[in-house]
Amino acid sequence: MTSKEPWATPDALSHLIAFGYKLTEALDDEQSPRIQVAEAEQSLRQGTVFPLLDERIGRSVDLTIFDQHARQTLTAALVDRAGADQDERQYNIDRNGVCTLLALTFSAIGYVNAKIR
């Protein structure tokens, strides 16, 4: 692990996996408002992923399991992977921002897994 990726830790891996499940739960909930890809990308650039998620899916998906430290770690991981995976469209996602965040979560899980081995 380098100091550039302080989020690439075993604890972060646990947070990322739980976050992936929560995003999947949001996708399955028909009552959950849709987040556009552009909104997800903007929240990544601004570091406001959790405020967006709290506002849009927080009623249907319990995100309170992530304390402030976990939220900062997850945001850093997603922002880092979005930068590394410059074109989120490489995942062939262009309509659902939650899917974009889920794809970046998978990318971060793979990255952390490789780093901690």
C-alpha positions as CSV (number, residue, x, y, z in Angstrom):
1,M,0.0,0.0,0.0
2,T,1.2,3.4,-0.8
3,S,0.4,6.6,1.1
4,K,-1.5,7.6,-2.1
5,E,-4.1,4.9,-1.3
6,P,-4.6,5.1,2.5
7,W,-8.1,3.6,1.9
8,A,-6.6,0.3,0.5
9,T,-6.9,-1.6,3.7
10,P,-8.6,-4.8,4.9
11,D,-11.1,-2.6,6.8
12,A,-11.9,-0.7,3.6
13,L,-12.5,-4.0,1.9
14,S,-15.2,-4.9,4.4
15,H,-16.7,-1.5,4.0
16,L,-16.7,-1.8,0.2
17,I,-18.3,-5.2,0.2
18,A,-21.1,-3.9,2.6
19,F,-21.5,-0.8,0.4
20,G,-21.8,-3.0,-2.7
21,Y,-24.6,-4.9,-1.0
22,K,-26.4,-1.6,-0.1
23,L,-26.2,-0.3,-3.6
24,T,-27.6,-3.6,-4.9
25,E,-30.4,-3.2,-2.4
26,A,-31.1,0.3,-3.8
27,L,-31.2,-1.1,-7.3
28,D,-33.8,-3.7,-6.3
29,D,-36.1,-1.2,-4.5
30,E,-38.6,0.1,-7.0
31,Q,-39.4,2.9,-4.6
32,S,-35.9,4.2,-4.6
33,P,-35.5,7.4,-6.7
34,R,-33.2,7.0,-9.7
35,I,-29.8,8.7,-9.7
36,Q,-28.5,9.8,-13.1
37,V,-25.0,8.9,-14.1
38,A,-24.2,12.6,-14.4
39,E,-25.3,13.2,-10.8
40,A,-23.1,10.3,-9.6
41,E,-20.1,11.6,-11.5
42,Q,-20.6,15.1,-10.2
43,S,-20.9,13.8,-6.6
44,L,-17.6,12.0,-7.1
45,R,-15.9,15.1,-8.4
46,Q,-17.3,17.1,-5.4
47,G,-16.7,14.4,-2.8
48,T,-20.4,14.4,-2.0
49,V,-21.4,10.8,-2.7
50,F,-23.0,10.2,0.7
51,P,-25.0,13.3,0.9
52,L,-26.4,12.4,-2.6
53,L,-27.1,8.9,-1.5
54,D,-28.6,9.9,1.8
55,E,-31.0,12.3,0.1
56,R,-32.0,10.0,-2.8
57,I,-31.9,6.4,-1.4
58,G,-31.5,6.9,2.3
59,R,-35.2,6.3,3.0
60,S,-35.2,2.9,1.4
61,V,-31.6,1.7,2.1
62,D,-30.0,2.0,5.6
63,L,-26.8,3.8,5.1
64,T,-26.4,4.6,8.8
65,I,-24.2,1.5,9.1
66,F,-21.4,3.6,7.7
67,D,-19.9,5.9,10.3
68,Q,-18.1,9.1,9.3
69,H,-14.7,7.3,8.9
70,A,-16.3,4.6,6.7
71,R,-18.0,7.2,4.6
72,Q,-14.7,9.1,4.1
73,T,-12.9,5.8,3.3
74,L,-15.6,4.8,0.8
75,T,-15.7,8.2,-0.8
76,A,-11.9,8.2,-1.2
77,A,-11.9,4.8,-2.8
78,L,-14.7,5.6,-5.2
79,V,-13.0,8.9,-6.2
80,D,-9.7,7.2,-6.6
81,R,-11.1,4.4,-8.8
82,A,-13.1,6.9,-10.9
83,G,-9.8,8.7,-11.5
84,A,-8.0,5.4,-12.4
85,D,-10.9,4.2,-14.5
86,Q,-11.2,7.6,-16.3
87,D,-14.1,6.6,-18.5
88,E,-16.9,5.2,-16.4
89,R,-18.6,4.4,-19.7
90,Q,-16.1,1.6,-20.0
91,Y,-18.5,-0.3,-17.8
92,N,-21.2,0.3,-20.5
93,I,-23.3,2.2,-17.9
94,D,-25.0,5.3,-19.1
95,R,-28.4,5.4,-17.5
96,N,-28.1,4.6,-13.8
97,G,-25.8,6.4,-11.4
98,V,-26.1,3.7,-8.7
99,C,-24.8,1.2,-11.3
100,T,-21.9,3.5,-11.9
101,L,-21.1,3.6,-8.2
102,L,-21.5,-0.1,-8.0
103,A,-19.1,-0.7,-10.8
104,L,-16.5,1.6,-9.1
105,T,-17.1,-0.3,-5.9
106,F,-16.3,-3.6,-7.7
107,S,-13.2,-1.9,-9.1
108,A,-12.1,-0.8,-5.6
109,I,-12.8,-4.2,-4.2
110,G,-10.5,-5.8,-6.8
111,Y,-7.8,-3.2,-6.2
112,V,-7.8,-3.6,-2.4
113,N,-7.9,-7.3,-2.7
114,A,-4.8,-7.3,-4.9
115,K,-3.0,-4.8,-2.6
116,I,-3.6,-6.7,0.6
117,R,-2.6,-10.1,-0.7
